Amino acid sequence: MRLLLLNPNTTEALTDRLARSAATVLPGDVELLPLTARQGFPYISSRAEAQIAGAAVLDLLAQHEGRFDAAVIAAFGDPGLSAARELFDLPVAGLSEAAMLAALALGERFAFVTFSPRLTPWYEEQVTRAGLGMRFAGTFTPDAAFGSIAAVAEEMRAPLVETCRRAAAHADILILGGAPIAGLAGDIADEVPAVLLDPVKAAVLQAVSLQRLRPSGADKGSYARPLAKDSTGLSPALARRIAGKDAPDAP
């Protein structure tokens, strides 16, 4: 099995961090294919940026179609997730959705911990969309500001640990959201009195499970493939997919 780990942020160092976290739970018979967006933003932090990133996600999936069996959209707000499931014939997982579903099996209430308050509105919309508001204890962020987006986990380790301790008074499951802090949950688990979840690991395991459960992905009901349609100005690969044409053979 080939699993695409698609980072919609344009920072290559974040892709490396995501891949390292994914590798710790990757089954031995699964090959990980990390991919970084080539257009967009160093990191996504708003609804507007997420909309743009979602379009880039669809474009990248179309360009690489036929080279992978399942995909993970590796940005915590899941940009383009529903659209990707609607358009492509394979399982697609998102970080926030997968982490929330895992949290339901591990505790009664979950919370998000992330590194910037700017992310809160976008992240919390994922809770509303999933219909999990009754189980959600809120989003917690440090007061400290971050410097380098590629070094958030190292530079903000202490403030994030303190934030997790504060959040643990309100929730028994803490989801550490955001590609820049992928892998941190395992590093600080012994310092926090709550269960910490790494969304990358949750999404990788979900994608692998879905591929084995239903290799074609979601393709019925609300996720039925849209009617074929011509388009203007899209990349050839995405235009071909939206027009209902098969992808060329993978190299």
N, C-alpha and C positions, 0 to 999 in steps of 0.2 A: 504494500500500500504506500502511496505517495501523498503526503499531507502538505499542502501549501500554507505557510505561515505568512500572511500578507500584512505588513505594517503600513497603514495609510499615512503615517507621518513620514516626512522625508529625511529624518535623521538616521543614518546608517548605524550609529552606535546604539540606538534604541532597538533596532532589529537584532543586533548581536545579543543584547540583554534579553530580549524576548526569546530568542532561540536557545540561549543557555538555560533559561527557566523551563522551556518546553522539553528540552533534552532529558531532564531529570525524571520525567514520567513517560517518555516516549517508549512504546513497546518495541521490542527488538526487531520485529518484522515491518516496521513503519519507517519510511525515509522522510525526513523533514526537508522541505524546500523553502527556505526563508526568502522573502521578496520585499523590497523597500519601494514605496511610491517615489516616482520621479518628478511629480508636480504636486503642488499643494503647500503645506506648511511644516516647519520643523517639528511642531507638535500641535495637535488640535485642541482648542480650548473654548470653543463656542459653537452655537447651533449653526451659524453661517459657515464656519470652517468645516463643520461636520457634513453639511450638505455638499460642499465642494469635494470633500474627501470621499463621500459616498459615490459620487460620479466617477472618481478616479478608481475606486475599488472595482466597480463594474467593468471599467475599461481594462484594468489589469487582469481580471478574471477572464475576460474575453480574449485578451492577447495570449494568455498562457493556457487556454482551454485545451484539454487533451493531454496535458502533461502531469495532472494530479487527479486524485480520486476523491478528495475532500479538502475543505479549506477552513481556515480560521482567520476571521477579520480581527487583527490584533491591535485594536484601539478600544479603550474601555467603553465608550459610548456607542459602540457597534454601528458605525456609519455604513449605510448601504446594506445592512444585514437582510431586511425583509425583501428588498429589491433583488438581491443576489439569489435568495431562495426561490423567488418567483421566476427568475430568468435562466438559471443554470441547472443542469441535470445531475446534481450531486449534493451531498450534505454540506452545509455551511454553518459554522458556529461563530458566536460572538462572545467577547470576553465578559461583558456585564451580564448578559442573559445566562450564560453557562455558570458563572459564579453565583448568581442569585438562586438558580435551581439547585446547585450543590448546597448552598446555605440552608435551604429549607429542610434538608435531610440531617443537618448537623446541629440545629438549634431552633429556638422559637422566634428570636428577633435578630435581624442582621442590620449592620450599618456599613456605610462606605467610609473609608479613610483615604484621603488623597492629599496631594502636596500643594494645591492652590485653590482658594475659594472661587476663582473664576470658573472652575470646572463644575461647580455644584449644580447650577440649573440644568445643564445638559445631562449630567449624570442622573439626576433625580427624575428626569423625564423617562428614563428607562424603567424605573420602578413603576411609574404610573402606567406605562405601556404594558408592562407585564402583569398589572393588576395585583401587585404585592404590597400596596400601601399599608395594610394592616399589620404586616410583619416587619416593616421598615422603621428603623430608629433614627434615621437622619444621616447627614454627611458631616464628617469632622475633618478639619484642616488645621495645620499648625499656624501660629501667628508669624513665624519666620518666613521670609521670602527666599526663593531659591535663586541660584546663580546660573550655572551651566545646566542646560536641559539634559545633557548626557551624563551628569554626575549627581542628579538629585538624590538618589538612594544613599550615596556616600555622604554628601554634604549635609543632608537633612535627616540623617539617621536618628540623632537624639531627639529633635523636635517631633519626628514621626512616631517614635516609641512613646513619647509623652502623650501625644494625641491619641494613640491606640489605648493607652491606659485610661484616658478620660472617656473615650468612646465605650470602653468595656463596662462602664457603669450603667450603660443604656442598652447594650446588646451583647448577646453571647457569641455571635459570629461577626467578625470584622473582615470585610472584603477590601483589600488594598488595591485601589483603582488607579490606573494610569500606567502606560508603558514605561515611563521613567523609573517606576519603582517595582517593576517585574522582578520576582525572585526575592524581594525583601521579606516577605512573609515568613519564609523558612529561616531566614537569618535572625529574626527577632522574636520568634515564637516563644522562646523560654522567658522573655522579658515582659510578656503581656498576659494578664489573667483572662484570656478569651481565646476562642479558636480563630486563627488567622487563615484566610483563604487567598491563594494566589490565582487570579483570574486566568492567567495564561495556562496553568496546569489544568484548571477546570475545563477550559475550552478545548484544549488538545484532547483530553480524554473523552469529552463529549463528541467531538468530531470523529474520533476513531470508532467510538461505539455506534454512532449513527451510520457510519459507512458500512459497518458490519451488519447493522440491523436493517438498513434500507439504503442500498448503494445509489439509488436514483435520487435520493433526497426528497424534498417536499414537492409534490407535483399534482396534487388534487385539491379540490375545493378552492379556498381563497388563494392558494399558491399554484393554481393551474397556470400553465404557460400562457402569456398574453398572446393575443392575435398578432400574427406577423404584420410588420409595418415598416415602410420605408422611412428613412431619416435623412437629415441634412447636417453635415459638419462633424459627424462622429468619426472616430477612428474606424478603419475598415473592419477590424475584428469585432468591435461592438456593434457596428451597423449590421454586420452579417448575422450576429446572434439575434438582434432585435428583429431582423427580417425573417427569422426562422430557419436560417440555413445552417447546415452542419459546419462545425469547425474543420479546418484542414487537418490532415494527419499530423500528429506531433512528431518532431524530429527525433 
